[in-house]
Amino acid sequence: MLISQNPLRAAIIFCVAAMVSLTLFTATTAEARGTAVAYTAELQAPVDAAQEIIKGTVIRCSGTQCVGGQSSSSPRTICAKVADEFGPVANFAYKGEAFDAEALAKCNN
């Protein structure tokens, strides 16, 4: 008897294949969401919820708050690009270390 001739066997194989696919998909998306926050920014003016890929990292902004994962670019470059994309930055930090007033001024120019 062929697999296609036994509906129960075919249903079991289909269910196993679906569960494996779902498990692999869930693990992949969970890993992508699990990226640690490296950049935080507070904008001077609120924006609608948006996201941009800046220098290889996804920056997500909502209201006046922005967050982004690790990038191979320097924090100054990321700050300047965030200001270009979303507007002037009031505060910016890389791994919890805040930029001083001089660095913020350069970021916003």
C-alpha positions as CSV (number, residue, x, y, z in Angstrom):
1,M,0.0,0.0,0.0
2,L,1.4,3.4,-0.9
3,I,1.5,6.4,1.5
4,S,-1.0,8.3,-0.6
5,Q,-3.4,5.4,-0.3
6,N,-3.4,5.5,3.5
7,P,-5.1,8.8,4.6
8,L,-4.2,8.4,8.2
9,R,-0.5,8.0,7.5
10,A,-0.6,10.9,5.0
11,A,-2.2,13.1,7.7
12,I,0.4,12.2,10.3
13,I,3.3,12.9,7.9
14,F,1.7,16.3,7.0
15,C,1.2,17.2,10.7
16,V,4.8,16.3,11.5
17,A,6.1,18.4,8.6
18,A,3.9,21.3,9.6
19,M,5.2,21.2,13.2
20,V,8.8,21.0,12.1
21,S,8.3,24.0,9.8
22,L,6.5,26.0,12.5
23,T,9.3,25.2,15.1
24,L,12.0,26.3,12.7
25,F,10.2,29.5,11.8
26,T,9.5,30.4,15.4
27,A,13.1,29.9,16.4
28,T,14.4,32.0,13.5
29,T,12.0,35.0,14.3
30,A,12.7,34.8,18.0
31,E,16.4,35.0,17.4
32,A,15.9,38.0,15.2
33,R,13.8,39.8,17.8
34,G,16.3,38.9,20.6
35,T,18.9,41.4,19.4
36,A,20.1,43.4,22.3
37,V,19.6,47.2,22.3
38,A,22.8,49.0,21.8
39,Y,21.5,52.5,20.8
40,T,18.9,54.6,22.5
41,A,17.8,58.0,21.4
42,E,15.3,60.6,22.5
43,L,14.1,62.9,19.7
44,Q,13.3,66.6,20.2
45,A,9.9,66.1,18.5
46,P,7.7,63.0,18.4
47,V,7.4,60.9,15.2
48,D,4.9,58.3,14.1
49,A,6.0,54.8,14.7
50,A,8.6,54.0,12.1
51,Q,11.7,52.0,11.5
52,E,14.7,52.5,9.3
53,I,17.8,50.4,8.5
54,I,20.7,52.6,9.3
55,K,24.2,51.4,8.7
56,G,23.2,47.7,9.0
57,T,21.0,48.0,12.1
58,V,17.3,48.4,12.5
59,I,16.3,51.6,14.3
60,R,12.8,51.7,15.6
61,C,11.2,55.0,16.7
62,S,7.8,55.7,18.3
63,G,6.9,59.1,19.8
64,T,10.2,60.6,20.9
65,Q,11.9,57.2,21.8
66,C,14.2,55.3,19.4
67,V,16.1,52.0,19.9
68,G,18.5,50.0,17.8
69,G,20.7,47.0,17.8
70,Q,24.4,46.7,17.5
71,S,26.1,48.0,14.3
72,S,29.6,47.9,13.0
73,S,29.4,51.7,12.5
74,S,30.5,54.2,15.1
75,P,27.9,55.6,17.6
76,R,28.5,59.1,16.2
77,T,27.6,57.9,12.7
78,I,24.5,56.2,13.9
79,C,23.5,59.3,15.9
80,A,23.9,61.5,12.9
81,K,21.9,59.2,10.7
82,V,19.1,59.0,13.3
83,A,19.0,62.8,13.3
84,D,18.9,62.8,9.5
85,E,16.1,60.3,9.3
86,F,13.9,61.2,12.3
87,G,14.8,64.7,13.3
88,P,17.0,66.4,15.9
89,V,18.1,64.3,18.8
90,A,17.7,65.5,22.4
91,N,19.6,62.5,24.0
92,F,21.6,59.7,22.6
93,A,23.3,56.8,24.3
94,Y,25.4,53.8,23.2
95,K,25.3,50.8,25.5
96,G,24.0,53.1,28.3
97,E,26.7,55.7,27.9
98,A,25.1,59.0,27.1
99,F,26.6,61.5,24.6
100,D,27.6,64.9,26.1
101,A,26.3,68.2,24.8
102,E,29.2,68.7,22.3
103,A,28.6,65.2,20.8
104,L,24.9,65.9,20.5
105,A,25.5,69.2,18.7
106,K,27.7,67.4,16.2
107,C,25.1,64.7,15.8
108,N,22.4,67.2,15.0
109,N,24.4,69.2,12.4
